[in-house]
Amino acid sequence: MRQFFITIAGVLTALLIAVFIVPFILVAMVASSVTPEQEPLPERKVVVIDLSEQIFQQPVQNFFAFADGHEVLTLASLHDGLKQAAEDETVEALYIRGGMGFVGSTTANEILEAMAPFKASGKPVYGYTQDIAPEALGDYQVLAQADTVWMQPTGSFMPAGLSARLTYARDALDQIGVTAEKVAFSEYKGAMDTFTDTQMSEPQREANQRLVDVIYSSMADSITAGRDMSVADLDAALAVAPFGAVAAVEAKLIDKLAYEREVADLVLAAAGDDADFVSLASYAAAEATSSEGDVIAVVYGQGAIVSGESPPMGPFGGEPMIGSDTMATAILDAADDEEVKAIVVRIDSPGGSASASDQVWDAIRAVQARDIPVIASMGSVAASGGYYIPAGADVIVAHPTTVTGSIGVIGAKFSVGGLFEKIGVNVDAVSTNDNADIWAMDTRFSDPQRARFTAWLGTAYEDFKDRVAGGRNLSAAETEEIARGRVWAGIDAMDKGLVDKLGGFSTTIEAAREVVGIEEGAPVQLRTFPKPRTFQEELFGFALNAEAVAKTLVTMSAIADHPEVSALVKELATDSNRGLDARARVPEMR
């Protein structure tokens, strides 16, 4: 019967694709086969950074570019575009708008590093915000670097500081008869605490407090340097937030009040006749640097780490994932390119599968054996498997606020036997031995099973520590001291020997230059591996996932129909996880 419903769901999904999506695909394919006519850039330009627009870690296929000509901003084009704008005599100024809370502290640091050449050029930088939302301290960190910051006269400044708030569902799970059992190596590994505990453990509280303090300190230093104010004055302002635009000016957080249309007129008038606004993404695409110089390969890894291929994103978005086959092959392919002098591995991942992480780690080891250096660049999060992968790199670069480490392993089993009893579901079984039901969803671990489960995870923990000790030239005792599942801010991770340099993507490219001896200022080519999927490949990859989508829909529907489960989901959904980077809960290494 279950297969019957899955089949029906699959048929319905296929019909949905045929009726609604296939026509879109056909139109999009035809449109994508025609190179759109590029609208010429204005003679004088004011380059715009809109902080509400996503900065993609890697080159992506913009499925709707054929409709509106809109370019997407990537990590590389952020840095290249602003560097080019600094040197371009037709670029008169930089205009930053934001304040809605889409930028975390590490992303803010990345933007500021990319802005450095433009700031050094002496060209004006303007900032505008309607409001600074409660979780928009990262947005404000970027805006604070502008020479002049405007706010709408009726706007508000709402951030009151940083807070890492974690949700604990142990009591809720008890009410519906679901039990979570975890085994962790070691005391700081808290990925499953939300299901097994009712509050932070003392080790978790210690680590989270340190993360919050480091992140705030980094943001405060940047803000106060940009605004030429003291940290004490910033602290005092945040202590009485929220407040309106007039009070924000009095607190020296904002310079002037005006509506954006008025600011736009002022900025364009200062830029000169025929000046107009151009998005940084469009400018970077139009002014892309020529293919000259030595080649540095860049392999991107973003999202949870899983075995197999990285799944296609699809035309309607989705969460990126690191498929170990895809990333490992990309690293090996980059090494096969005779023009490649070094490989940059960009990681932004909270972890995932231990074996998948090990596969990518081994690919890095293999190319190093061929005397090709590997330089790791870590984004907002490089924890658990996200640190396992680059642990053996020749150089590791992180932001001061990068959530780093979580060198540990955690595993858990959920038993829904109690829930089955509550809803009248009975389970009976036959087995070949007493251990055959170790993964059964309706039973808890027996004592022997828990012992075997613990030993298995312990082996994975020792493997992880061995990788770190070998890559970072640490003793077993030194590695254990900084492991135990603890996450470190990047600046602390450097102090502990887990990171070599502090900085973002530009810093990483400079580190690669140094390693291979490329002269300072000499042009380099950044070559992405694997080659980004074409428009058609992404769409067909999305369509071929129809069966998996159907199965997921059936399973989710069956679970969600139960009233107690539905109530739990609604309760958990009230807690927002947007904003602060320190909120990320590091997934287990399985």
Summary of the structure (lengths in Angstrom):
residues: 590
radius of gyration: 25.6
end to end distance: 32.0
largest distance: 83.2
contacts: 1999
relative contact order: 0.15
helix: 46%
strand: 18%
